[in-house]
Amino acid sequence: MDMSTLGIIGTGNIGAAIARLAVNAGIAVVLSNSRGPETLASLVSELGPLAAAGTIEQSAAAGDVVVLSVPLTAHTAVPASLLEGKAVLDTTNYYPFRDGRVAELDEERLTTSELVLRHFQGAGLTKAFNNILAHHIPQLARPSGATDRTALPVAGDDISAKTKVMSLIEQLGFDAVDAGTLAESWRFEPEATAYTRLYLADSSTPDERMLEAPAAPVPAERLRDALKRAEPVRVAARTF
């Protein structure tokens, strides 16, 4: 079933990119951030009549699926009760240079989304949109039936929530590939085979040029192969 309204908590590059895809697909969005609705006037104006700014509470209540796109260190500032019973699309990544060191992640006792789920225990947390660069999202979105659709991985433990999120991703312009449970989501976390570089038109692009480099479509079979070939990343050795 197509979604009519999407709540988005966090309006950084990924959250804003998802919002643009949503309104293009005819989905109304209720956007919020930690700074208040008044700071979103420019983005809402750009997005048009399907977009509205609200509080975090209003975004959480807006639809059956809520996008959580905030820095790892900020997720506990969102009251867990707001997302109870919701399907949550979690875009979170662990970046030590930004987040500081997190022992449980460095020691690989948990994946990032398992850590986030510990706070939002009543939510159907599903990880997606964390493995693609923000500027590649509009470049690679395609209408349903297009022969050059790109696939994105989706991991989650709650089958009902995962189904809703995968349906949303299909609406937004991507094929959705079931990547297993949250415990398996390391396969498309930073430095893993299915993380960001997979979507570069030129895989040899230097790190410092990735944020401007063009993308190329990644079909579902290529993504499944990348997920299958992924080897665990030594998280404690990561610096970015």
BABABA-784033 format. One record per residue (C-alpha): y, z, x; residue in one letter. Coordinates in steps of 0.001 Angstrom, whole numbers, padded with zeros to 6 digits, always signed. Layout:
N
YZXa;...
This chain:
240
+000000+000000+000000m;+003442-000930+001329d;+005787+001904+002134m;+009180+002151+000435s;+010892+004925+002429t;+010486+006195+005983l;+011874+009365+007490g;+012893+009179+011161i;+013635+012305+013192i;+015203+011264+016476g;+017425+008226+016932t;+017039+007424+020605g;+015935+003988+021734n;+012467+004083+020145i;+013523+005747+016898g;+016389+003291+016455a;+014130+000315+017227a;+011625+001454+014591i;+014470+001895+012111a;+015611-001696+012700r;+012102-003025+012077l;+011801-000920+008950a;+014969-002190+007278v;+014046-005741+008263n;+010756-005172+006418a;+012558-003865+003331g;+011773-000212+003983i;+014537+002323+003371a;+015090+004801+006213v;+016558+008294+006305v;+017683+008996+009874l;+018392+012340+011498s;+018996+013819+014907n;+019874+017154+016453s;+023604+016414+016418r;+024089+015955+012680g;+024402+013074+010161p;+028020+012335+011041e;+026977+011142+014508t;+024827+008402+012953l;+027599+006536+011125a;+027647+003595+013530s;+023860+003107+013496l;+023680+003408+009698v;+026483+000858+009339s;+024639-001527+011645e;+021368-001112+009749l;+022905-001766+006341g;+022322-000516+002799p;+018677+000482+003317l;+019695+003107+005891a;+021064+006581+005292a;+021879+009475+007586a;+020621+012919+006702g;+019580+016268+008025t;+016226+016795+009699i;+015097+018399+006439e;+016083+015285+004489q;+014303+012944+006901s;+011172+015058+006712a;+011211+014936+002904a;+012018+011234+002639a;+008581+009622+002693g;+004857+010063+003152d;+005217+009022+006809v;+007762+010602+009144v;+008516+009258+012620v;+008950+012009+015226l;+010768+010501+018187s;+012308+013359+020150v;+011914+014497+023768p;+008856+016656+024371l;+010998+019723+025028t;+012754+019291+021654a;+009756+019083+019327h;+009518+022832+018750t;+013112+022835+017472a;+011839+020997+014387v;+010424+023599+011965p;+006685+023026+011576a;+006850+023679+007842s;+008979+020558+007313l;+006118+018236+008315l;+003275+020131+006689e;+001079+017710+004766g;+002944+014687+006139k;+001566+011758+008114a;+003585+011970+011333v;+004017+009034+013715l;+004541+010787+017048d;+006109+008695+019828t;+006217+011552+022362t;+005564+011055+026072n;+005571+013632+028857y;+008106+012774+031544y;+008233+015545+034191p;+011567+014295+035584f;+013109+014935+032145r;+010884+017627+030614d;+010105+019751+033662g;+006497+020564+034538r;+004172+021600+031703v;+001100+023357+033108a;-001248+022529+030231e;-000467+018825+030587l;-000551+018829+034389d;-003947+020532+034266e;-005113+017981+031664e;-006182+020651+029210r;-004382+018757+026451l;-002909+015339+025835t;+000783+015247+024986t;+000204+014742+021271s;-002398+017521+021175e;+000326+019785+022551l;+002763+018571+019885v;+000132+019062+017172l;-000257+022699+018206r;+003258+023231+016829h;+002799+021007+013754f;-000646+022268+012783q;-000242+021394+009115g;+000697+017760+009802a;-001437+014646+010129g;-000157+013833+013608l;-000782+010288+014804t;+000336+008884+018162k;+001864+005401+018306a;+004851+003426+019667f;+004838+005558+022834n;+003322+002842+025050n;+005878+000085+024589i;+009417-000220+025961l;+012139+000010+023308a;+013608-003418+024068h;+010160-005015+023750h;+009757-003780+020166i;+012116-006339+018553p;+010983-009043+020992q;+007341-008721+019943l;+007504-007953+016211a;+006106-010820+014136r;+005518-011406+010409p;+002072-010912+008926s;-000206-013849+009641g;+001616-014983+012781a;-000771-016243+015453t;+001111-014443+018231d;+001141-010919+016757r;+001116-008105+019287t;-001145-005082+018873a;-000248-001428+019308l;-002723+001448+019749p;-002882+004313+017269v;-004642+007622+017940a;-005153+010536+015585g;-007602+013091+014245d;-006573+012921+010571d;-008143+009770+009132i;-005880+009628+006081s;-002728+009997+008171a;-003947+007440+010696k;-004599+004945+007901t;-001045+005394+006580k;+000489+004986+010036v;-001602+001904+010812m;-000494+000371+007501s;+003144+001101+008386l;+002757-000520+011804i;+001332-003639+010138e;+004381-003706+007839q;+006711-003356+010815l;+005342-006474+012507g;+002430-005446+014727f;-001346-005332+014531d;-002635-001766+014708a;-005674-000931+016857v;-007542+002332+016308d;-007554+004011+019735a;-009583+007052+018710g;-008627+010706+018564t;-005620+012501+020016l;-007893+013676+022838a;-008363+010001+023752e;-004673+009112+023599s;-004379+009505+027399w;-005606+005905+027506r;-002119+004703+026545f;+000037+007429+028050e;+002276+006867+031132p;+000616+005048+034064e;-002528+004254+032046a;-003776+000683+031638t;-002431+000271+028111a;+001047+001664+028849y;+004216-000535+028890t;+003293-002920+031750r;+000661-004455+029503l;+003484-005967+027432y;+005472-007480+030303l;+005657-011252+030534a;+005332-010822+034310d;+003043-007917+035198s;+004358-007895+038780s;+007882-006981+037652t;+009252-004192+039905p;+009694-000800+038240d;+013459-000935+038594e;+013629-004170+036563r;+011272-003223+033741m;+014009-002073+031374l;+015437-005600+031244e;+012273-007671+031784a;+011037-009869+028913p;+007848-009200+026991a;+004860-011365+026101a;+002509-010967+023115p;-000588-008782+023562v;-003345-009642+021079p;-005661-006961+019722a;-008627-007937+021891e;-006581-007672+025073r;-005337-004235+024021l;-008863-003064+023190r;-010002-004207+026631d;-007139-002321+028308a;-007998+000833+026385l;-011662+000506+027308k;-010903-000031+031010r;-008417+002836+031243a;-009164+005535+033787e;-007750+009060+033592p;-004367+009455+035229v;-003849+012487+037465r;-001045+013921+035395v;+000015+016527+037970a;+000675+013719+040476a;+003109+011963+038136r;+006770+012235+038994t;+008392+010207+036193f;
